[in-house]
Amino acid sequence: MKRSKTSKQWMREHVNDPFVQRAQKEGYRSRAAYKLLEIDERDRLLRPGVVVVDLGATPGGWSQVAAARGCKVIALDLLPLQPLPGVEFIQGDFREDEVLVQMDEKLDGRLVGLVISDMAPNISGIGM
């Protein structure tokens, strides 16, 4: 299937985006890592030892930042996540009981200190 004109334009803009280039250069999984770094710089949410749950974690930029700041991270997503040091991953829908049971097992009695999410709907192919 041939790519649409808007798809090609998006890809060109994405590849040339300075934050995408910077993320690749600095080893972050996504440009979104800088958004969380900025939030944490302002609000100091990520502290060593804090248990962080990252909902909609893939590709892992936010989990990567939280783990690097010393947080204990449990990441959840419908999509697979390539392993990250310091991040425990559960693939599934966090609204389902089975996934919540898995998360509870990973918590092992620890309390969640922070829930983060950078989820966005997958709207590709939906005309406006």
Salt bridges, closest charged atoms under 4 A:
ASP17 OD2 - ARG31 NH2 3.00
GLU26 OE2 - ARG22 NE 3.23
ASP40 OD2 - ARG69 NH1 2.24
GLU41 OE2 - ARG44 NH1 3.99
ASP43 OD2 - ARG42 NH2 2.94
GLU88 OE1 - LYS106 NZ 3.80
GLU88 OE2 - ARG110 NH2 3.79
ASP93 OD2 - ARG95 NH2 2.77
ASP118 OD1 - LYS35 NZ 2.92
